[in-house]
Amino acid sequence: MKQGLHPENYRPVVFKDMSNEDTFITRSTINAKETIEIDGVTYPLVKIEISSTSHPFYTGKQKLVDTAGRVDKFLSRYGNRNKK
């Protein structure tokens, strides 16, 4: 295996699912602009739109997450193809 391929600066980071406010802590090298305090410890905060706690595949619930009008644009183009 090649040396120096993997980063060395892994640290605990909080990822926050913005659709259901769920948070989880994992190790990552991602740069974060915000911080959050959990149990008296300050962690870097990364906000995400969807995670395993809100994804329809894992939850079994269908939920549309539209952040930039993509769903409406798709439905306006292709939504009426089966209706006659």
PDB file with one MODEL, atoms N, CA, C and O in Angstrom:
MODEL        1
ATOM      1  N   MET A   1       0.846  -1.174   0.000  1.00  0.00           N
ATOM      2  CA  MET A   1       0.000   0.000   0.000  1.00  0.00           C
ATOM      3  C   MET A   1       0.893   1.239   0.000  1.00  0.00           C
ATOM      4  O   MET A   1       1.933   1.257   0.658  1.00  0.00           O
ATOM      5  N   LYS A   2       0.493   2.263  -0.728  1.00  0.00           N
ATOM      6  CA  LYS A   2       1.275   3.496  -0.806  1.00  0.00           C
ATOM      7  C   LYS A   2       1.222   4.253   0.520  1.00  0.00           C
ATOM      8  O   LYS A   2       0.187   4.299   1.185  1.00  0.00           O
ATOM      9  N   GLN A   3       2.327   4.829   0.879  1.00  0.00           N
ATOM     10  CA  GLN A   3       2.409   5.623   2.097  1.00  0.00           C
ATOM     11  C   GLN A   3       1.934   7.046   1.823  1.00  0.00           C
ATOM     12  O   GLN A   3       2.106   7.554   0.715  1.00  0.00           O
ATOM     13  N   GLY A   4       1.340   7.690   2.820  1.00  0.00           N
ATOM     14  CA  GLY A   4       0.924   9.085   2.707  1.00  0.00           C
ATOM     15  C   GLY A   4      -0.327   9.309   1.884  1.00  0.00           C
ATOM     16  O   GLY A   4      -0.608  10.441   1.489  1.00  0.00           O
ATOM     17  N   LEU A   5      -1.086   8.255   1.616  1.00  0.00           N
ATOM     18  CA  LEU A   5      -2.296   8.380   0.810  1.00  0.00           C
ATOM     19  C   LEU A   5      -3.484   8.877   1.629  1.00  0.00           C
ATOM     20  O   LEU A   5      -4.290   9.671   1.144  1.00  0.00           O
ATOM     21  N   HIS A   6      -3.586   8.418   2.840  1.00  0.00           N
ATOM     22  CA  HIS A   6      -4.740   8.746   3.671  1.00  0.00           C
ATOM     23  C   HIS A   6      -4.414   9.909   4.592  1.00  0.00           C
ATOM     24  O   HIS A   6      -3.292  10.018   5.085  1.00  0.00           O
ATOM     25  N   PRO A   7      -5.403  10.791   4.830  1.00  0.00           N
ATOM     26  CA  PRO A   7      -5.154  11.924   5.730  1.00  0.00           C
ATOM     27  C   PRO A   7      -4.947  11.468   7.167  1.00  0.00           C
ATOM     28  O   PRO A   7      -5.418  10.406   7.576  1.00  0.00           O
ATOM     29  N   GLU A   8      -4.242  12.284   7.913  1.00  0.00           N
ATOM     30  CA  GLU A   8      -3.923  11.957   9.309  1.00  0.00           C
ATOM     31  C   GLU A   8      -4.756  12.765  10.306  1.00  0.00           C
ATOM     32  O   GLU A   8      -4.701  12.501  11.507  1.00  0.00           O
ATOM     33  N   ASN A   9      -5.517  13.735   9.831  1.00  0.00           N
ATOM     34  CA  ASN A   9      -6.190  14.669  10.738  1.00  0.00           C
ATOM     35  C   ASN A   9      -7.660  14.304  10.988  1.00  0.00           C
ATOM     36  O   ASN A   9      -8.523  15.180  10.937  1.00  0.00           O
ATOM     37  N   TYR A  10      -7.953  13.044  11.254  1.00  0.00           N
ATOM     38  CA  TYR A  10      -9.313  12.652  11.624  1.00  0.00           C
ATOM     39  C   TYR A  10      -9.625  13.171  13.017  1.00  0.00           C
ATOM     40  O   TYR A  10      -8.781  13.130  13.912  1.00  0.00           O
ATOM     41  N   ARG A  11     -10.855  13.662  13.189  1.00  0.00           N
ATOM     42  CA  ARG A  11     -11.295  14.195  14.471  1.00  0.00           C
ATOM     43  C   ARG A  11     -12.807  13.983  14.593  1.00  0.00           C
ATOM     44  O   ARG A  11     -13.467  13.784  13.574  1.00  0.00           O
ATOM     45  N   PRO A  12     -13.374  14.017  15.793  1.00  0.00           N
ATOM     46  CA  PRO A  12     -14.832  13.886  15.932  1.00  0.00           C
ATOM     47  C   PRO A  12     -15.544  15.091  15.323  1.00  0.00           C
ATOM     48  O   PRO A  12     -15.160  16.236  15.564  1.00  0.00           O
ATOM     49  N   VAL A  13     -16.573  14.828  14.540  1.00  0.00           N
ATOM     50  CA  VAL A  13     -17.369  15.864  13.876  1.00  0.00           C
ATOM     51  C   VAL A  13     -18.833  15.505  14.055  1.00  0.00           C
ATOM     52  O   VAL A  13     -19.194  14.330  14.005  1.00  0.00           O
ATOM     53  N   VAL A  14     -19.688  16.517  14.265  1.00  0.00           N
ATOM     54  CA  VAL A  14     -21.125  16.308  14.383  1.00  0.00           C
ATOM     55  C   VAL A  14     -21.769  16.568  13.030  1.00  0.00           C
ATOM     56  O   VAL A  14     -21.555  17.619  12.427  1.00  0.00           O
ATOM     57  N   PHE A  15     -22.556  15.612  12.554  1.00  0.00           N
ATOM     58  CA  PHE A  15     -23.362  15.777  11.351  1.00  0.00           C
ATOM     59  C   PHE A  15     -24.806  15.937  11.802  1.00  0.00           C
ATOM     60  O   PHE A  15     -25.307  15.142  12.597  1.00  0.00           O
ATOM     61  N   LYS A  16     -25.475  16.973  11.289  1.00  0.00           N
ATOM     62  CA  LYS A  16     -26.856  17.258  11.692  1.00  0.00           C
ATOM     63  C   LYS A  16     -27.762  17.182  10.473  1.00  0.00           C
ATOM     64  O   LYS A  16     -27.574  17.909   9.497  1.00  0.00           O
ATOM     65  N   ASP A  17     -28.747  16.292  10.542  1.00  0.00           N
ATOM     66  CA  ASP A  17     -29.738  16.137   9.480  1.00  0.00           C
ATOM     67  C   ASP A  17     -30.754  17.265   9.634  1.00  0.00           C
ATOM     68  O   ASP A  17     -31.459  17.326  10.641  1.00  0.00           O
ATOM     69  N   MET A  18     -30.837  18.150   8.659  1.00  0.00           N
ATOM     70  CA  MET A  18     -31.691  19.323   8.773  1.00  0.00           C
ATOM     71  C   MET A  18     -33.168  19.002   8.570  1.00  0.00           C
ATOM     72  O   MET A  18     -34.014  19.821   8.929  1.00  0.00           O
ATOM     73  N   SER A  19     -33.510  17.847   8.012  1.00  0.00           N
ATOM     74  CA  SER A  19     -34.914  17.527   7.797  1.00  0.00           C
ATOM     75  C   SER A  19     -35.595  17.011   9.053  1.00  0.00           C
ATOM     76  O   SER A  19     -36.807  17.167   9.200  1.00  0.00           O
ATOM     77  N   ASN A  20     -34.837  16.392   9.972  1.00  0.00           N
ATOM     78  CA  ASN A  20     -35.463  15.906  11.209  1.00  0.00           C
ATOM     79  C   ASN A  20     -34.670  16.262  12.467  1.00  0.00           C
ATOM     80  O   ASN A  20     -34.969  15.762  13.552  1.00  0.00           O
ATOM     81  N   GLU A  21     -33.656  17.127  12.325  1.00  0.00           N
ATOM     82  CA  GLU A  21     -32.862  17.637  13.453  1.00  0.00           C
ATOM     83  C   GLU A  21     -32.084  16.551  14.187  1.00  0.00           C
ATOM     84  O   GLU A  21     -31.663  16.774  15.322  1.00  0.00           O
ATOM     85  N   ASP A  22     -31.879  15.389  13.581  1.00  0.00           N
ATOM     86  CA  ASP A  22     -31.113  14.314  14.202  1.00  0.00           C
ATOM     87  C   ASP A  22     -29.625  14.606  14.057  1.00  0.00           C
ATOM     88  O   ASP A  22     -29.185  15.072  13.006  1.00  0.00           O
ATOM     89  N   THR A  23     -28.847  14.337  15.101  1.00  0.00           N
ATOM     90  CA  THR A  23     -27.406  14.566  15.057  1.00  0.00           C
ATOM     91  C   THR A  23     -26.673  13.276  15.377  1.00  0.00           C
ATOM     92  O   THR A  23     -27.167  12.439  16.133  1.00  0.00           O
ATOM     93  N   PHE A  24     -25.495  13.123  14.797  1.00  0.00           N
ATOM     94  CA  PHE A  24     -24.641  12.000  15.143  1.00  0.00           C
ATOM     95  C   PHE A  24     -23.188  12.428  15.033  1.00  0.00           C
ATOM     96  O   PHE A  24     -22.836  13.283  14.220  1.00  0.00           O
ATOM     97  N   ILE A  25     -22.354  11.823  15.860  1.00  0.00           N
ATOM     98  CA  ILE A  25     -20.942  12.159  15.928  1.00  0.00           C
ATOM     99  C   ILE A  25     -20.149  11.024  15.294  1.00  0.00           C
ATOM    100  O   ILE A  25     -20.353   9.850  15.604  1.00  0.00           O
ATOM    101  N   THR A  26     -19.250  11.396  14.409  1.00  0.00           N
ATOM    102  CA  THR A  26     -18.369  10.429  13.775  1.00  0.00           C
ATOM    103  C   THR A  26     -17.032  11.090  13.507  1.00  0.00           C
ATOM    104  O   THR A  26     -16.903  12.308  13.636  1.00  0.00           O
ATOM    105  N   ARG A  27     -16.047  10.310  13.140  1.00  0.00           N
ATOM    106  CA  ARG A  27     -14.732  10.868  12.834  1.00  0.00           C
ATOM    107  C   ARG A  27     -14.674  11.240  11.359  1.00  0.00           C
ATOM    108  O   ARG A  27     -15.130  10.486  10.499  1.00  0.00           O
ATOM    109  N   SER A  28     -14.107  12.418  11.074  1.00  0.00           N
ATOM    110  CA  SER A  28     -14.028  12.894   9.703  1.00  0.00           C
ATOM    111  C   SER A  28     -12.898  13.907   9.567  1.00  0.00           C
ATOM    112  O   SER A  28     -12.377  14.411  10.561  1.00  0.00           O
ATOM    113  N   THR A  29     -12.529  14.195   8.328  1.00  0.00           N
ATOM    114  CA  THR A  29     -11.531  15.225   8.035  1.00  0.00           C
ATOM    115  C   THR A  29     -12.179  16.441   7.390  1.00  0.00           C
ATOM    116  O   THR A  29     -11.473  17.368   6.993  1.00  0.00           O
ATOM    117  N   ILE A  30     -13.500  16.462   7.276  1.00  0.00           N
ATOM    118  CA  ILE A  30     -14.215  17.534   6.588  1.00  0.00           C
ATOM    119  C   ILE A  30     -14.017  18.867   7.315  1.00  0.00           C
ATOM    120  O   ILE A  30     -13.969  18.922   8.543  1.00  0.00           O
ATOM    121  N   ASN A  31     -13.904  19.935   6.527  1.00  0.00           N
ATOM    122  CA  ASN A  31     -13.795  21.274   7.107  1.00  0.00           C
ATOM    123  C   ASN A  31     -15.191  21.786   7.439  1.00  0.00           C
ATOM    124  O   ASN A  31     -16.108  21.662   6.626  1.00  0.00           O
ATOM    125  N   ALA A  32     -15.355  22.351   8.610  1.00  0.00           N
ATOM    126  CA  ALA A  32     -16.648  22.855   9.052  1.00  0.00           C
ATOM    127  C   ALA A  32     -16.509  24.310   9.468  1.00  0.00           C
ATOM    128  O   ALA A  32     -15.520  24.697  10.091  1.00  0.00           O
ATOM    129  N   LYS A  33     -17.512  25.118   9.118  1.00  0.00           N
ATOM    130  CA  LYS A  33     -17.501  26.539   9.457  1.00  0.00           C
ATOM    131  C   LYS A  33     -18.188  26.812  10.789  1.00  0.00           C
ATOM    132  O   LYS A  33     -17.919  27.823  11.438  1.00  0.00           O
ATOM    133  N   GLU A  34     -19.082  25.903  11.196  1.00  0.00           N
ATOM    134  CA  GLU A  34     -19.843  26.111  12.427  1.00  0.00           C
ATOM    135  C   GLU A  34     -19.418  25.088  13.478  1.00  0.00           C
ATOM    136  O   GLU A  34     -18.794  24.073  13.168  1.00  0.00           O
ATOM    137  N   THR A  35     -19.774  25.384  14.732  1.00  0.00           N
ATOM    138  CA  THR A  35     -19.515  24.459  15.829  1.00  0.00           C
ATOM    139  C   THR A  35     -20.801  24.261  16.623  1.00  0.00           C
ATOM    140  O   THR A  35     -21.733  25.062  16.538  1.00  0.00           O
ATOM    141  N   ILE A  36     -20.833  23.185  17.392  1.00  0.00           N
ATOM    142  CA  ILE A  36     -21.971  22.889  18.244  1.00  0.00           C
ATOM    143  C   ILE A  36     -21.430  22.274  19.532  1.00  0.00           C
ATOM    144  O   ILE A  36     -20.412  21.583  19.532  1.00  0.00           O
ATOM    145  N   GLU A  37     -22.135  22.542  20.625  1.00  0.00           N
ATOM    146  CA  GLU A  37     -21.725  21.983  21.908  1.00  0.00           C
ATOM    147  C   GLU A  37     -22.674  20.865  22.295  1.00  0.00           C
ATOM    148  O   GLU A  37     -23.888  21.056  22.365  1.00  0.00           O
ATOM    149  N   ILE A  38     -22.103  19.693  22.546  1.00  0.00           N
ATOM    150  CA  ILE A  38     -22.876  18.525  22.965  1.00  0.00           C
ATOM    151  C   ILE A  38     -22.211  17.957  24.211  1.00  0.00           C
ATOM    152  O   ILE A  38     -21.030  17.613  24.190  1.00  0.00           O
ATOM    153  N   ASP A  39     -22.964  17.862  25.282  1.00  0.00           N
ATOM    154  CA  ASP A  39     -22.471  17.336  26.575  1.00  0.00           C
ATOM    155  C   ASP A  39     -21.226  18.071  27.055  1.00  0.00           C
ATOM    156  O   ASP A  39     -20.317  17.460  27.617  1.00  0.00           O
ATOM    157  N   GLY A  40     -21.185  19.377  26.834  1.00  0.00           N
ATOM    158  CA  GLY A  40     -20.069  20.183  27.314  1.00  0.00           C
ATOM    159  C   GLY A  40     -18.838  20.165  26.431  1.00  0.00           C
ATOM    160  O   GLY A  40     -17.828  20.779  26.775  1.00  0.00           O
ATOM    161  N   VAL A  41     -18.894  19.479  25.306  1.00  0.00           N
ATOM    162  CA  VAL A  41     -17.759  19.404  24.379  1.00  0.00           C
ATOM    163  C   VAL A  41     -18.142  20.102  23.081  1.00  0.00           C
ATOM    164  O   VAL A  41     -19.234  19.880  22.558  1.00  0.00           O
ATOM    165  N   THR A  42     -17.259  20.941  22.558  1.00  0.00           N
ATOM    166  CA  THR A  42     -17.508  21.658  21.315  1.00  0.00           C
ATOM    167  C   THR A  42     -16.948  20.867  20.146  1.00  0.00           C
ATOM    168  O   THR A  42     -15.776  20.492  20.132  1.00  0.00           O
ATOM    169  N   TYR A  43     -17.814  20.619  19.158  1.00  0.00           N
ATOM    170  CA  TYR A  43     -17.442  19.865  17.963  1.00  0.00           C
ATOM    171  C   TYR A  43     -17.674  20.719  16.718  1.00  0.00           C
ATOM    172  O   TYR A  43     -18.513  21.620  16.744  1.00  0.00           O
ATOM    173  N   PRO A  44     -16.950  20.457  15.631  1.00  0.00           N
ATOM    174  CA  PRO A  44     -17.296  21.076  14.352  1.00  0.00           C
ATOM    175  C   PRO A  44     -18.651  20.526  13.891  1.00  0.00           C
ATOM    176  O   PRO A  44     -18.954  19.353  14.114  1.00  0.00           O
ATOM    177  N   LEU A  45     -19.464  21.373  13.249  1.00  0.00           N
ATOM    178  CA  LEU A  45     -20.816  20.998  12.824  1.00  0.00           C
ATOM    179  C   LEU A  45     -20.909  21.037  11.307  1.00  0.00           C
ATOM    180  O   LEU A  45     -20.528  22.018  10.669  1.00  0.00           O
ATOM    181  N   VAL A  46     -21.428  19.940  10.736  1.00  0.00           N
ATOM    182  CA  VAL A  46     -21.689  19.863   9.303  1.00  0.00           C
ATOM    183  C   VAL A  46     -23.179  19.590   9.139  1.00  0.00           C
ATOM    184  O   VAL A  46     -23.687  18.592   9.649  1.00  0.00           O
ATOM    185  N   LYS A  47     -23.882  20.469   8.431  1.00  0.00           N
ATOM    186  CA  LYS A  47     -25.317  20.314   8.208  1.00  0.00           C
ATOM    187  C   LYS A  47     -25.537  19.569   6.896  1.00  0.00           C
ATOM    188  O   LYS A  47     -24.967  19.917   5.862  1.00  0.00           O
ATOM    189  N   ILE A  48     -26.382  18.527   6.962  1.00  0.00           N
ATOM    190  CA  ILE A  48     -26.696  17.745   5.778  1.00  0.00           C
ATOM    191  C   ILE A  48     -28.203  17.728   5.572  1.00  0.00           C
ATOM    192  O   ILE A  48     -28.961  17.910   6.524  1.00  0.00           O
ATOM    193  N   GLU A  49     -28.642  17.513   4.340  1.00  0.00           N
ATOM    194  CA  GLU A  49     -30.070  17.554   4.031  1.00  0.00           C
ATOM    195  C   GLU A  49     -30.761  16.220   4.257  1.00  0.00           C
ATOM    196  O   GLU A  49     -31.953  16.179   4.561  1.00  0.00           O
ATOM    197  N   ILE A  50     -30.020  15.127   4.110  1.00  0.00           N
ATOM    198  CA  ILE A  50     -30.640  13.819   4.255  1.00  0.00           C
ATOM    199  C   ILE A  50     -29.606  12.844   4.817  1.00  0.00           C
ATOM    200  O   ILE A  50     -28.429  12.903   4.462  1.00  0.00           O
ATOM    201  N   SER A  51     -30.049  11.963   5.681  1.00  0.00           N
ATOM    202  CA  SER A  51     -29.167  10.950   6.267  1.00  0.00           C
ATOM    203  C   SER A  51     -29.946   9.644   6.354  1.00  0.00           C
ATOM    204  O   SER A  51     -31.070   9.552   5.860  1.00  0.00           O
ATOM    205  N   SER A  52     -29.359   8.651   6.970  1.00  0.00           N
ATOM    206  CA  SER A  52     -30.040   7.361   7.097  1.00  0.00           C
ATOM    207  C   SER A  52     -31.279   7.450   7.984  1.00  0.00           C
ATOM    208  O   SER A  52     -32.155   6.589   7.903  1.00  0.00           O
ATOM    209  N   THR A  53     -31.366   8.477   8.830  1.00  0.00           N
ATOM    210  CA  THR A  53     -32.550   8.612   9.692  1.00  0.00           C
ATOM    211  C   THR A  53     -33.721   9.284   8.987  1.00  0.00           C
ATOM    212  O   THR A  53     -34.839   9.274   9.502  1.00  0.00           O
ATOM    213  N   SER A  54     -33.479   9.874   7.805  1.00  0.00           N
ATOM    214  CA  SER A  54     -34.572  10.522   7.090  1.00  0.00           C
ATOM    215  C   SER A  54     -34.713  10.028   5.650  1.00  0.00           C
ATOM    216  O   SER A  54     -35.647  10.437   4.960  1.00  0.00           O
ATOM    217  N   HIS A  55     -33.818   9.165   5.179  1.00  0.00           N
ATOM    218  CA  HIS A  55     -33.883   8.674   3.800  1.00  0.00           C
ATOM    219  C   HIS A  55     -35.010   7.653   3.665  1.00  0.00           C
ATOM    220  O   HIS A  55     -35.135   6.765   4.508  1.00  0.00           O
ATOM    221  N   PRO A  56     -35.836   7.763   2.616  1.00  0.00           N
ATOM    222  CA  PRO A  56     -36.978   6.848   2.456  1.00  0.00           C
ATOM    223  C   PRO A  56     -36.580   5.372   2.388  1.00  0.00           C
ATOM    224  O   PRO A  56     -37.354   4.516   2.817  1.00  0.00           O
ATOM    225  N   PHE A  57     -35.414   5.056   1.869  1.00  0.00           N
ATOM    226  CA  PHE A  57     -34.992   3.658   1.793  1.00  0.00           C
ATOM    227  C   PHE A  57     -34.854   3.047   3.188  1.00  0.00           C
ATOM    228  O   PHE A  57     -35.230   1.894   3.397  1.00  0.00           O
ATOM    229  N   TYR A  58     -34.326   3.800   4.128  1.00  0.00           N
ATOM    230  CA  TYR A  58     -34.097   3.286   5.483  1.00  0.00           C
ATOM    231  C   TYR A  58     -35.320   3.431   6.377  1.00  0.00           C
ATOM    232  O   TYR A  58     -35.530   2.611   7.270  1.00  0.00           O
ATOM    233  N   THR A  59     -36.124   4.455   6.154  1.00  0.00           N
ATOM    234  CA  THR A  59     -37.272   4.690   7.028  1.00  0.00           C
ATOM    235  C   THR A  59     -38.542   4.007   6.541  1.00  0.00           C
ATOM    236  O   THR A  59     -39.443   3.744   7.337  1.00  0.00           O
ATOM    237  N   GLY A  60     -38.629   3.717   5.248  1.00  0.00           N
ATOM    238  CA  GLY A  60     -39.832   3.117   4.689  1.00  0.00           C
ATOM    239  C   GLY A  60     -40.931   4.129   4.431  1.00  0.00           C
ATOM    240  O   GLY A  60     -42.034   3.747   4.040  1.00  0.00           O
ATOM    241  N   LYS A  61     -40.663   5.394   4.637  1.00  0.00           N
ATOM    242  CA  LYS A  61     -41.644   6.459   4.421  1.00  0.00           C
ATOM    243  C   LYS A  61     -41.201   7.303   3.236  1.00  0.00           C
ATOM    244  O   LYS A  61     -40.031   7.670   3.124  1.00  0.00           O
ATOM    245  N   GLN A  62     -42.140   7.604   2.359  1.00  0.00           N
ATOM    246  CA  GLN A  62     -41.828   8.441   1.207  1.00  0.00           C
ATOM    247  C   GLN A  62     -41.937   9.903   1.620  1.00  0.00           C
ATOM    248  O   GLN A  62     -42.957  10.326   2.166  1.00  0.00           O
ATOM    249  N   LYS A  63     -40.897  10.664   1.361  1.00  0.00           N
ATOM    250  CA  LYS A  63     -40.877  12.077   1.723  1.00  0.00           C
ATOM    251  C   LYS A  63     -40.099  12.827   0.656  1.00  0.00           C
ATOM    252  O   LYS A  63     -38.981  12.441   0.313  1.00  0.00           O
ATOM    253  N   LEU A  64     -40.676  13.886   0.132  1.00  0.00           N
ATOM    254  CA  LEU A  64     -39.998  14.680  -0.881  1.00  0.00           C
ATOM    255  C   LEU A  64     -39.169  15.762  -0.212  1.00  0.00           C
ATOM    256  O   LEU A  64     -39.682  16.539   0.593  1.00  0.00           O
ATOM    257  N   VAL A  65     -37.896  15.808  -0.546  1.00  0.00           N
ATOM    258  CA  VAL A  65     -37.010  16.852  -0.061  1.00  0.00           C
ATOM    259  C   VAL A  65     -36.613  17.665  -1.276  1.00  0.00           C
ATOM    260  O   VAL A  65     -35.869  17.187  -2.131  1.00  0.00           O
ATOM    261  N   ASP A  66     -37.105  18.887  -1.356  1.00  0.00           N
ATOM    262  CA  ASP A  66     -36.863  19.722  -2.524  1.00  0.00           C
ATOM    263  C   ASP A  66     -36.157  20.991  -2.070  1.00  0.00           C
ATOM    264  O   ASP A  66     -36.751  21.836  -1.401  1.00  0.00           O
ATOM    265  N   THR A  67     -34.902  21.118  -2.435  1.00  0.00           N
ATOM    266  CA  THR A  67     -34.140  22.276  -1.989  1.00  0.00           C
ATOM    267  C   THR A  67     -33.974  23.329  -3.063  1.00  0.00           C
ATOM    268  O   THR A  67     -33.717  24.492  -2.751  1.00  0.00           O
ATOM    269  N   ALA A  68     -34.114  22.953  -4.309  1.00  0.00           N
ATOM    270  CA  ALA A  68     -33.880  23.933  -5.375  1.00  0.00           C
ATOM    271  C   ALA A  68     -34.943  23.852  -6.457  1.00  0.00           C
ATOM    272  O   ALA A  68     -34.688  24.257  -7.591  1.00  0.00           O
ATOM    273  N   GLY A  69     -36.127  23.339  -6.141  1.00  0.00           N
ATOM    274  CA  GLY A  69     -37.196  23.259  -7.131  1.00  0.00           C
ATOM    275  C   GLY A  69     -37.009  22.134  -8.129  1.00  0.00           C
ATOM    276  O   GLY A  69     -37.674  22.121  -9.164  1.00  0.00           O
ATOM    277  N   ARG A  70     -36.131  21.196  -7.851  1.00  0.00           N
ATOM    278  CA  ARG A  70     -35.843  20.114  -8.795  1.00  0.00           C
ATOM    279  C   ARG A  70     -37.031  19.184  -8.969  1.00  0.00           C
ATOM    280  O   ARG A  70     -37.295  18.716 -10.076  1.00  0.00           O
ATOM    281  N   VAL A  71     -37.753  18.910  -7.883  1.00  0.00           N
ATOM    282  CA  VAL A  71     -38.899  18.012  -7.973  1.00  0.00           C
ATOM    283  C   VAL A  71     -39.986  18.643  -8.825  1.00  0.00           C
ATOM    284  O   VAL A  71     -40.559  17.973  -9.683  1.00  0.00           O
ATOM    285  N   ASP A  72     -40.280  19.917  -8.607  1.00  0.00           N
ATOM    286  CA  ASP A  72     -41.294  20.601  -9.405  1.00  0.00           C
ATOM    287  C   ASP A  72     -40.904  20.655 -10.872  1.00  0.00           C
ATOM    288  O   ASP A  72     -41.750  20.481 -11.749  1.00  0.00           O
ATOM    289  N   LYS A  73     -39.653  20.890 -11.138  1.00  0.00           N
ATOM    290  CA  LYS A  73     -39.168  20.949 -12.516  1.00  0.00           C
ATOM    291  C   LYS A  73     -39.319  19.582 -13.192  1.00  0.00           C
ATOM    292  O   LYS A  73     -39.730  19.502 -14.350  1.00  0.00           O
ATOM    293  N   PHE A  74     -38.987  18.514 -12.470  1.00  0.00           N
ATOM    294  CA  PHE A  74     -39.132  17.169 -13.014  1.00  0.00           C
ATOM    295  C   PHE A  74     -40.600  16.847 -13.284  1.00  0.00           C
ATOM    296  O   PHE A  74     -40.943  16.339 -14.352  1.00  0.00           O
ATOM    297  N   LEU A  75     -41.468  17.145 -12.310  1.00  0.00           N
ATOM    298  CA  LEU A  75     -42.886  16.846 -12.480  1.00  0.00           C
ATOM    299  C   LEU A  75     -43.508  17.647 -13.609  1.00  0.00           C
ATOM    300  O   LEU A  75     -44.387  17.142 -14.307  1.00  0.00           O
ATOM    301  N   SER A  76     -43.073  18.885 -13.806  1.00  0.00           N
ATOM    302  CA  SER A  76     -43.624  19.675 -14.905  1.00  0.00           C
ATOM    303  C   SER A  76     -43.184  19.126 -16.256  1.00  0.00           C
ATOM    304  O   SER A  76     -43.910  19.261 -17.240  1.00  0.00           O
ATOM    305  N   ARG A  77     -42.027  18.521 -16.318  1.00  0.00           N
ATOM    306  CA  ARG A  77     -41.543  17.945 -17.585  1.00  0.00           C
ATOM    307  C   ARG A  77     -42.106  16.558 -17.835  1.00  0.00           C
ATOM    308  O   ARG A  77     -42.593  16.273 -18.929  1.00  0.00           O
ATOM    309  N   TYR A  78     -42.043  15.688 -16.827  1.00  0.00           N
ATOM    310  CA  TYR A  78     -42.330  14.277 -17.035  1.00  0.00           C
ATOM    311  C   TYR A  78     -43.509  13.739 -16.232  1.00  0.00           C
ATOM    312  O   TYR A  78     -43.860  12.568 -16.379  1.00  0.00           O
ATOM    313  N   GLY A  79     -44.117  14.545 -15.404  1.00  0.00           N
ATOM    314  CA  GLY A  79     -45.157  14.064 -14.509  1.00  0.00           C
ATOM    315  C   GLY A  79     -46.444  13.661 -15.176  1.00  0.00           C
ATOM    316  O   GLY A  79     -47.157  12.815 -14.636  1.00  0.00           O
ATOM    317  N   ASN A  80     -46.786  14.220 -16.325  1.00  0.00           N
ATOM    318  CA  ASN A  80     -48.072  13.965 -16.966  1.00  0.00           C
ATOM    319  C   ASN A  80     -47.972  12.990 -18.134  1.00  0.00           C
ATOM    320  O   ASN A  80     -48.886  12.950 -18.958  1.00  0.00           O
ATOM    321  N   ARG A  81     -46.921  12.216 -18.241  1.00  0.00           N
ATOM    322  CA  ARG A  81     -46.729  11.310 -19.368  1.00  0.00           C
ATOM    323  C   ARG A  81     -47.706  10.140 -19.348  1.00  0.00           C
ATOM    324  O   ARG A  81     -48.128   9.686 -20.411  1.00  0.00           O
ATOM    325  N   ASN A  82     -48.071   9.644 -18.188  1.00  0.00           N
ATOM    326  CA  ASN A  82     -48.951   8.477 -18.111  1.00  0.00           C
ATOM    327  C   ASN A  82     -50.431   8.855 -18.112  1.00  0.00           C
ATOM    328  O   ASN A  82     -51.283   7.978 -18.261  1.00  0.00           O
ATOM    329  N   LYS A  83     -50.748  10.109 -17.954  1.00  0.00           N
ATOM    330  CA  LYS A  83     -52.144  10.557 -17.926  1.00  0.00           C
ATOM    331  C   LYS A  83     -52.605  10.845 -19.347  1.00  0.00           C
ATOM    332  O   LYS A  83     -51.924  11.548 -20.094  1.00  0.00           O
ATOM    333  N   LYS A  84     -53.764  10.302 -19.722  1.00  0.00           N
ATOM    334  CA  LYS A  84     -54.349  10.565 -21.060  1.00  0.00           C
ATOM    335  C   LYS A  84     -55.826  10.734 -20.972  1.00  0.00           C
ATOM    336  O   LYS A  84     -56.483  10.961 -21.989  1.00  0.00           O
TER     337      LYS A  84
ENDMDL
END
